[in-house]
């Protein structure tokens, strides 16, 4: 889908950066079957009116979210704990207002967050378009329907179950191109005193850390408080709070409610003021980000080539969706990285999207002991350093590209 215009304001987008042809971030390729891989031109644009940084072209949602979707939320222990904490704090919110609360989660994946509501017998509904992960959620008792969310579906849910006290979504909203329709759907779903909370990778962190790997087909938007505030104003909802999270390399949790229902927190007022002073509302900020991205790419290519010249073996650690952008933008292939280690069963034995680096199990990583591991899951650095003490003690080196290209 080609959008030269902003998906919220309808105004022309200012082009910021062209990443060239990219495959799907989660489009792992079967090793022993010949398939025609899908590529699209990945570019980002900025809209000075909605202040939204967004993909100019995005593959159709059905290409990305289907019954072979390779991302299972429950692969990280830290994320599991994060979602438990999210559920606890959200539960406190709804219990203040409702005796028999109804909670809806958009994009519930394998149930990692909503399970904390279902375990406590809280009325809930998960909406998850990828059938394979939705099945996992249902298996653990999380009531889930496998559909794409829209304002129309919101009407049907309200007819069947009534309005919700709480609407939650984690790492989902930034995936949905027709975001105005979704915002409208949330507005319809929420009871008059209901709240919506969603979190996504935060644009402020992406700019600060040059973590351009957050840009891939699924992330059609990178949100800020400024853009979220503007988006929801269009449907009569108000941004009343925002809280920074350390997950996904820096995320923001936004809280929304019907306009005028709750006061705006000082926290969100301060965050918005900081975004304005850091230039998040101005196109020139994104043009300097584009220069930083190109420098980061040159440094990473240079670093890998130096390591190879010294005769070192280099492997990737974690076949993340983010790594697809890095590998294809920097043109890093199997001659540079011997393999990528990953713990997700569905990815093991495949080839990485576009550059076709073999994805191997974690056991293979332990056996091969590469000299250097390029940390694609840099957002899980503490969890990974904790469990890879042996690799590090035995002289294994870690290479990262965030916030700067360096050996750790
Ligand atoms: P994440 O950063 O959530 O990925 P994405 O960029 O796709 O959002 O990391 C999840 C992936 O990383 C998943 O493929 C599993 C892999 N992984 C490991 O292989 N080992 C680990 O220790 C961790 C934390 C993740």
Boltz pocket constraint, residues with backbone or C-beta under 6 A from the ligand:
constraints:
  - pocket:
      binder: B
      contacts: [[A, 70], [A, 71], [A, 75], [A, 76], [A, 77], [A, 317], [A, 318], [A, 319], [A, 320], [A, 321], [A, 322], [A, 323], [A, 341], [A, 342], [A, 343], [A, 344], [A, 347], [A, 376], [A, 377], [A, 379], [A, 380], [A, 383], [A, 384]]
      max_distance: 6.0
